[in-house]
Amino acid sequence: QYFDQSFNGLGESGWRAKEKEAFQAVEDTGPDDDELVTDAIKTMLSALGDPYTRFLPKEKYEVLTAYATGGSAKAGIGVQLLEDP
């Protein structure tokens, strides 16, 4: 959800036009075309001109949410101390 109801000056119709452009850019892509889809999303978001709006790829999103919820982030280093028998 974008909190600026003016969509940073684009207006809702301008934002919907950018969204439509992004969908059209990827409508003929396959399931392995992650880079093309990512580029289309980044292009759409850059139209907002907002330095705080970011796109997180799936892997980074999973790491962030796992960290925030206390789950396993599948990345980093873990340390476990064991008593010597």
C-alpha positions in Angstrom: 0.0 0.0 0.0 1.3 3.4 -1.0 0.4 5.9 1.7 0.6 9.1 -0.4 -2.9 9.2 -1.8 -1.6 11.4 -4.7 0.9 8.7 -5.6 3.7 11.3 -5.4 2.0 13.6 -7.9 1.1 10.9 -10.4 -2.5 10.6 -9.2 -4.3 7.3 -9.1 -4.8 7.2 -12.9 -1.1 7.9 -13.5 -0.1 5.2 -11.1 -2.6 2.7 -12.7 -1.1 3.6 -16.1 2.4 2.7 -14.8 1.0 -0.5 -13.3 -0.5 -1.4 -16.7 2.8 -0.7 -18.5 4.6 -3.0 -16.0 2.0 -5.8 -16.7 2.3 -5.3 -20.4 6.1 -5.5 -20.2 5.9 -9.0 -18.7 2.7 -10.5 -20.1 4.7 -12.8 -22.5 7.2 -13.9 -19.9 7.7 -17.4 -18.5 8.2 -18.6 -14.9 12.0 -18.3 -15.3 12.0 -14.7 -16.4 12.6 -13.3 -12.9 15.0 -10.6 -14.1 12.6 -9.2 -16.6 9.8 -9.1 -14.0 12.0 -7.5 -11.4 13.1 -4.8 -13.9 9.5 -4.1 -14.8 8.6 -3.7 -11.1 11.6 -1.4 -10.4 10.7 0.7 -13.4 7.1 1.1 -12.2 8.2 2.0 -8.7 10.9 4.5 -9.9 8.1 6.5 -11.5 7.1 7.5 -7.9 10.4 9.3 -7.5 10.4 8.3 -3.8 13.8 7.4 -2.3 12.1 5.4 0.4 10.1 3.1 -1.9 12.0 -0.1 -2.5 11.5 -3.4 -4.1 12.8 -6.5 -2.3 13.4 -9.6 -4.3 12.0 -12.8 -2.9 15.2 -13.9 -1.3 15.8 -10.6 0.5 12.2 -10.4 1.6 12.4 -13.9 3.1 15.5 -13.0 5.0 14.0 -9.8 6.3 10.7 -11.4 7.4 12.5 -14.4 9.0 14.8 -12.0 11.0 11.8 -9.8 12.0 9.8 -12.8 13.2 12.7 -14.6 14.9 12.8 -17.4 12.4 15.7 -18.9 10.5 16.9 -16.4 7.9 18.8 -19.1 5.9 21.8 -16.7 5.8 24.5 -15.6 8.1 26.5 -17.4 10.8 25.3 -19.2 13.8 27.2 -20.1 17.0 26.3 -22.9 19.4 28.2 -23.4 22.6 28.4 -27.0 23.9 29.7 -28.2 27.2 32.8 -30.4 26.8 31.9 -33.9 28.0 
